[in-house]
Amino acid sequence: MKNKNIIRIMKAVCLAFPLCLNSCIDEVFPENGQASIDQIGKSDQAIDAMVNSVVAFVNAYNTYGFQGWHDFGYSGYNLLREAACEDFFCHEPKFDFFSTYGTCNEMGDADNVNTIWYYSYKFINAANNALSALDKADDTAENRFYRGICLTYRAMNYMDLVRMYEYKKTGVEKLDNEAEGNNIYGLTVPVITTETTEEEGRNNQRAPFYIVYQLILDDLETAEKLLADYQRPTKNMPCTSVVHGLMARMWLEMGSRFELYPDDLGTLNSNTDLNIASKEACFAQAAEYARKAIDESGAVPLTEKEWFGGDTYTTGFNSVLANSWIWGSIMTSEDVYSYWNNFAGSMCPEQTFGYGNRKWQGYKMISKKLFDSMPDADWRKTTWIAPEDAHKAPGTKYKTLLNDNDFADMPPYTGIKFRPKNGEMNDYTVGAAIDYPLMRVEEMYLIEAEATGMSQGLAAGISKLEDFVNTYRYEVSLGRYSCEADNLKDFQKEVIRQKRIEFWGEGVVFWDYKRLELQVVRGYPGTNAPVGYRFNSIEGYCAPWMNIFISIYENVYNKGVVLNPDPSQAINEWTE
């Protein structure tokens, strides 16, 4: 226990100091393993190494130093967030290593929670280090591109942090009163940039929402200009379509905020130079940027055949080359550190090297309620095993690498969405090296639909939504999709239902649940949520467990941070 506490304190030290130079510099300056920012800025090799370390951090393994089951990169943290929603369960709960926000257990001072804070700020630190070096470098086209890449990744991370850590009312009196008493409403996270000094880092308070909103938008607007002429070699490098996709997400977030909290618009305009006219203006911007991302990327929504892995079922959601991916990670065998602990081992039921498979029964399942909401005309439905088809051979209905006996072993609602790389089920050095989507064009279509409805009216939004679903997701010979919402609130919920289906397992919908303060419902008659997961949040409020607890070890060297209430202390005030 003493050693673990030392590790935790050392992590707090790392967060307190904004410019901890990346270890990759050791290879460039081997004499003493240390280099100044000025030295790095004058070395093309060092700058290249630092920028590549930012891009590679998406796949960073064991960043916490005390291995957590989810600490294998951005995809692992997305699975933690996925488990906080209502459609992601594990057949064998003892092999559910993403259960913190599913079981609502140890949501305060716990390693699983602390890792989230640490990973995000270490990612930002990598970007800041590279940006500091670039400030000292020559003003070349390549260095301008590098700066745009780093700013894009920094903006992504601050957007994540704001949405995870800002406290929203839960309807749980004990938690909400504590938040009010600590004056944390409207506060987000400490901001660390290249200008942050050590002294400032030691007393770095949580910034108001409008400060971080402006930082994110400024970073993205600068990146947009810097990357205007950039022709990226691979899709793990951001380009303008990625920047515009992030802008679409940010403006959607802002529109929803001002929809729920109109006074916040005046607060933002009084404290920034953004001069936003209305919530509708935010939604209009979201729709505009989503359309730019669609058009500029040239990406096309996955066809049914592509969704299920092509002719040989080997390319499903594992390759950045997929037509619909705007942005994604790229993995090689060198990025795979464990046969057991990786995304494929968790999510691909056809592999044999992890625990999400026949041997360990750690299959991932969709919720019964969401599955039942899909008609047969929606071809995505066969991404999961229907109850009437469980324990049978797949026939022609299901696209799988498994033989009949192994397929018949899987329980109802098991997802077969994600495939091991190249269809390799046994060799983890190949099968686990799967690419991971950071942005798919389908998200932009659904942002455009929601934002159009919220800015131009219900009919316009419904038209966009129906067009997307009928064009890309329904076998229209079996029936056409029709959105039956008769008000904007229900329309938003229907858009999110489509996102829950489309992005199951991708960590996307956490942001929508918290943005719209949607009720999470896992406990209902006939639920397939395991016992211990059947929590329902209070309707009209944010789920308590979605206000992520700030690592208590941030306080070791940063005395300015006030923590969120620990949701665990009030677990009896919502129902199971």
N, C-alpha and C positions, 0 to 999 in steps of 0.2 A: 504493500500500500504506500509506503514511504517513497519508493521509486516512482510509482505512478504519479504521486503528487508533485515530485520534482519535474517529471515530464510535463505536467500541466502548467507549472509555473514557467518553465522555459518557453512554452507556447505563448504565454501571456507576454513574455519579453519580446518574442518575435513580432507580435501584433503591435506592440507599443512603438517599435522603431520602424519608420516607414521605408527606409532604404537599406534592407538587408540584401546585399548583392548575391545574385544567383550563383550557385556552385558551378554552373557550366563555365564560368569565367576561369576556373582553375585550369582548364585545358588550353586556354588562350594565353594566360600569363602564368606559366608553370613555376617560375622562380620561387615565388612565395605563396602562390595561390590567392593573392589579393590584388585588387586593381582599383584605382580611383575611377570615378565617373568620367573625368577628363581623359584618362587612358583608354577607357572603353569607347568613348565617343570618337577617338581617333583610330580605332581598329575596326575595319569592315567585318573582319571575322568575328570579333566579339559582339558587335551589334547584331549580326546575323544570328549568332548563337542565342542571344538574349530574346530576340523577337520570336525565334522558333520555340524557345522555352515557354513563351506566353501561349502560343498556339497549341503546343503539346500539353499544356496544363489541363486541358479538357480530359485527357487520359491519365492524369497523374495518379499514381498508386501510393497508398499508405502515407498520405500527406500529414497525418496527425502524429505519426511516429509510434502509435499504439494501435495496431491494426484493428479497424472496425470492419465489419462485414460489408458495409456499403462504401468503404473508402477506396474505391477503384476508379475514381474519376467522376465527371459531371453526371454520367448516366446513373451511378449509384445514388447520388444525392437526389436525382429526379425520382428514383424509386421510393425513397423515403417520403417525398412529397406526394407521390401517387398513392401511397398507403394512407395518407391523411384524408383522402377523399372517400368515395363510397362504392367504388367499383373494382377494387383490387385486393384479392384475398389469396391466401396460400392454402392449398389442400391439406398439407401437414404442418400445422402451426409451429411445431418445434423446429422446423426448418424455415420459418419466416424470419429472415434477418433484417427485415425492413418494418418491423411491427411497432416501433416506438409510438407512432401516431395512429396506428390501427388499434392497438390495445390501450392506448392512452396511458402508458406506463413509463415512468422515469422520463418525464418531459421537462425536468428542471436541470439540476446539476448532475449531468450524466454524460459519459463519453460520447454516446450516440448523438446527443444534442450539441455538445461542445464542438464536435468535428465540423458541423455545418458552418459555424462562425469562422473557425480556423481555415477551412478550405477556401471560403469565399475571399477572406482578406489576404490569404497567401497568393491567390490568383491575382487580386488587385495589386499586391506588392510586386509581383512579377511584371505586370504591365507598367507600373510606376517606375521600376528600375530601368526598363527598356526605354521609356519615355525620357527619363533623366539623361540617359546616355545619348539619345537622339538629339536632345537639346544642345549637346556639345559637338555633334557630328556635322559634317559638311551638308549643305542644303542641296542634296541631289534628289532626283526623281525617286530613286529607290528608297531613300531615307524618308521621303514624304509618304510614300506608300506604307512603309513600316510604321510610321507614326499613326496613320489612319487605321491600320490593323490593330495596334495596341489600344487606341482610343475606343474602338468598337468593342473589343473584349472587356475593357474597363466599364463601359456603359452597360453592357449585358450584366455584369456582376453587380453593379450598383442597383440596377433595376430589380434584380433578384433580392438583394438585401433589403431594399425598401419594402418590397411586397411581403417578405417573410417576417420582418421584425417590427414594422409599425403596428402598434396595438390598436385593434378595433373592438368595439363593444361586443360582448359575448352574450349578454342577458344573464350572466352569472354574477350575482350581486357582489360576492366576496372579491372576485377578480376585478370587476369593473370599478368598484370603490377603491381598491388598492391602486389601480392605474390612475384614477383621478387624484387620489391623495399624493401620488408621486409626480403629478403634472407631466405625464408622458404622452397624453393624447396629442396627436399631430407631429410627434417626434419620430425619427426614423433610426438612423445609425450614424456613428462617427464617420466623418469624411476624411480620407487620407489621400492626398495628391502628391505630386512631385514637390510642391512648395511646403508641405507640412514639415515642421521642424520637430526635433526630439522633444523639446519643451512643450510644444503644442500637443504632441501625441500623448503626453503624460496627463493632460487634463482636457481631453477631446470629447466634448459633450455630443449627445445625439442631435443631429441636425434636424431642423424643421423640414417637413415634407417638401416645401417649395424650394429650399436650397438644393436638395438632391435632385429634384425634378429639373431644375435649371442646369445643374452639372451634367446630368444625363443628356439633355437636349443639346447643350453646348458641345459635349464630346461627339455626339452623333452628327451635328451640323458641321463641325470641323472635319470629322472623318469623311463626310460626304464630299467635301471639297477636295480633300487630299487624295481620295480614291477615284476621283472623276475619270481619270484616264487609265486606271489600273486594269490590267488584264491578268486575272489571277491564274496561276498554273493549276491549282487544285481547289476543291470546294471547301477545304478546311480554312482557307484564307478568306476573310471578309472582303466583299466588294460593295458597290453602291446598292445592289439589290438587297443584300443583307442589312446594310444600314437602314434602308427604307423599311424593311420588315421590322426592325427593332423600333423605328419611329412609329410604325403602325401600332405596335404593342403599347408603346408609351402613351401615345395620344388616346388610345382606347382606355387605358388605365385612368388618365386624367379626366376624360369625359364621364366615366362612371363615378369617379370621386365627386365631381361637381354635381352630378345627378343626385347622389345620396346626401351630399353635404354642400348645399349651395353657398354657404358663407365662406367656404374655403377658397372659392374663386376670388372673392375680394381680398382675402388674406394673401393669396399668391400674387395678385396684381399690385398690391401695396408694397410688396417686399422684393419683387423681381421686375425685370424689364420685359417680361414675356407678353404682357398686354393682351391677354386672351379675352375675347368678347363674350363667350358663353360656352356652356357645356356642348351645345350643338356644334359650335366651331371646332371643339376638340374632336368630336365624333367625325365631323367632315374631314378633318386632317387625317384621322385614322383610316378612313375609307380611301382617301387620296393616296396615302403612302402604301397601303396594302395593294392598291391597283398598280402603283409604280413597281413594287416588288414583283408582282405577277408578270407584268409586261417586260421589265428589264431582265429578269432572270431567264426568261424563255422556258421556265419549268412548267410541266404539265402534270395534273393530278394522275396518280397511279391508276392504271387500268386494273381490271379484276385479275388478269393474268400476271401482271407485274406484282400486284399486292401479294399473291400467293407463291411468288418465287419463280415465275417463268416456266418454261417447259419441263425443267427438271426439279422444280421446287427448291432451288438452292440459293436464290438471291433475295429472299423476302426480308426486307428491313435490316439488311446487313451490309449494304454497299452504298457509298457516297455517290456512286455513278448512277443511282436511280434517277429517273427523269424528274421526279417531283421534289427532290431534295435541293433546296437553295443553299443550305449550309450544313456541314456535318463534320464530325471528327473522322480521322483516318487512323486505323490501327494496323500495326504489323505484328508479327510474332514477338518482336522485341518489346512490345507494349504489354504483353501478357506475362504476368508475374506469378500466377497461381492457376492450377488446373481447376480449382474449386471456387475461388473467389473472383468472379468476373461477371459481366452483364450476361453473356451467353449462358454461363452456368446457372444463372438465376432464372432466365426468361425463355430459353429455348428448350422445349420439352423433348426435342428429338436428340439432344446430345447425351453423352454418357459420362462426361467428366465433371459436371457440377452436381448440384443437389436438386435442381428443378426438373427432375427426370423420374423414370420408372423406379430406379433403385431406391431413391430417398423420398419420393412422393412430394417433393417441394413444388408441385405444379402450381402455376399462377392462374387464377380464375377471375372471370368477370362476375359482376353481381347479377343475381337472378332478375331483379327488376329491370335493369338496363337491357339485359338479353331479351326479356319478354317484350320490350318495347319495340323491337326490330321486326318488321314484317319480312316474309320470305322474299319479297321483291328486292330487299336490300342485300346485295350479294356479300357484303361484309359480315353478314350473320354467320357464315360458315368459318369465320375466323375462330369461333369457339364451338365446342362440342355440345350439341343440343341434348337435353336429358334423355329424349327417346332414342338417341343414337349412341349413348355412352355404353361402353363395354361390348361394342360390336365392331366389326371390320369397317374401315372407312368407306368402302365402295368407291363410287365416282364423285360422291358429294364433297368429300374432304380431300384437300391437297396436302399430302404428307410424305416425308421420307421414311416413315416407320412401316414395318411390316404389319400384317393384320393383327397378330397377337399383341405386339407392343402397343399399337394404337388402341386396341380394345382394353388395355390396362388403364387408360386415362379416365378420370372421373368427369361427370357433367360440368360444363361451363369452362373447362380447361382451354386456355388460349394457345393457338398454334401460329401466332402472328410472326414471331421472330425465329429466324433460321440461323444455325451455325454457319460460319463463313465457308463458302464453297460446298455447303452440304456435308462438311466433315463432322461426323458425329462422335468420333473417338479420340482423335489427336487434338488435345486442347491448344497446342501451339498454333494450330491452323484454325480450328473451329471457333475458338474464343476470340480470335482477332477480328471481331466484327466492327465495322464503322457504325457510327451512331448519329441519328438526325438531330440537329440543333434547330433547324427551321425547314418545314416542308411547305410547299406552295399551297396545299390544302388549307393550312391555317390562315393564309392571307385571304383566300376566298371567304372563309367564315368570318374573319374580322371585317372584311368589306361588307358582308351581308348585315352583320349586327350594327356596324357603324352607320351604314346607309339608312337602316330603319330608325336609328336614334337621331339622325340629322335631317332626313328627308321624309320621314313618316313611315308608318307601319306597312303600307302597301308596297312601297319601294323596297323595304328590307325583305319582306316575304318573297317578292319577285326574285331577288338575288339568291336567297336561300334555296328556293324551289329549283331555280335554274341549276345551281351547283349540284344538288342532290340528284335530280333527274338526269342531268348530263353525265355525271361521273360515278354515281353510287347506286343507282337502281337499274334492275333489269325491267325496263318499262313494259315489256310484254307480259310481266306478272303484276304490274300495277304501277301507278305513278304516285310520287310523293306529293302531299299537300300539307302545308303548314296551317294548322287550325287556330293559331293564336289570334285573339281578338283585342289584345292590348300589348303595349310595348314590353311590359314586365314578363308576360308569358312568352312573348317572342324571344326575348333574351334567353329565357330558360330553354326554349327549344333549340336555339343556336348552340347552347352549351351541351344539350343532350347529343347533338350531332358531334360536337367536339369530344365528348366522352367516348363515343363509339370510335371515332376516327383516330384519336390519339391515345387510346388505352395503352398503358405501359410506357408512355413517352414523357410523362411528367408535365404535361401542358396544362391540364385542367385545374390544378391547385391554384394557379394564378386567377382563374376565372371564379372559382368558389370564393376566394377571399375578396377579389375585386367587387363582386356583386353581393357579397355577404349572403351566400346561398346556404340553405340548410343542408347538412349532411345527414342522410338517413340510411342507417345500416340495420336497424332493428325494426322489423315489420313481420307480419305473419308470412311464413314460408321462406324467410330470408335464408340465403346460403352463406351468410357471413358466419365464420366460426364463433363459437361461444367465447366471450371475452372481447369481441370486436363489435358487438351490436350497440354501438353508441349512436345516439341521435343528438345533434346540436339543436339549439333553440331557433325556431323559425324567425326570420327577420334579423338575425344577428350572425356575426362571424363565429365559426366553430372555435371553441376555446383553444384547442390544440393547434390551430393555424396561426396563432400569435406566438411565434417561435421564441423560446427563452434565450436571452443573450448569455453567452458563456460567462459564468461567474468569475472566470480567471481573467477576463478583460479588466476587471477591477484591480488586479494586482498592481499594474503599472499605469493604468488609465483611470484616474480617480473621478473623471468627469461623467462616467457612464452610469445612468440609472437603469436598472434591469427591469424587464417585463415581469409581471406576476408569474409564478410557477403554476401552470394549469393543473398539475397533479394535486395541488393542495385543495382543490374544489371539485374533485372528480365525482363526488356524490351529489353534486348540484345539477348534473344533467343525467339523463336516464340511460339505462342499458336494457 
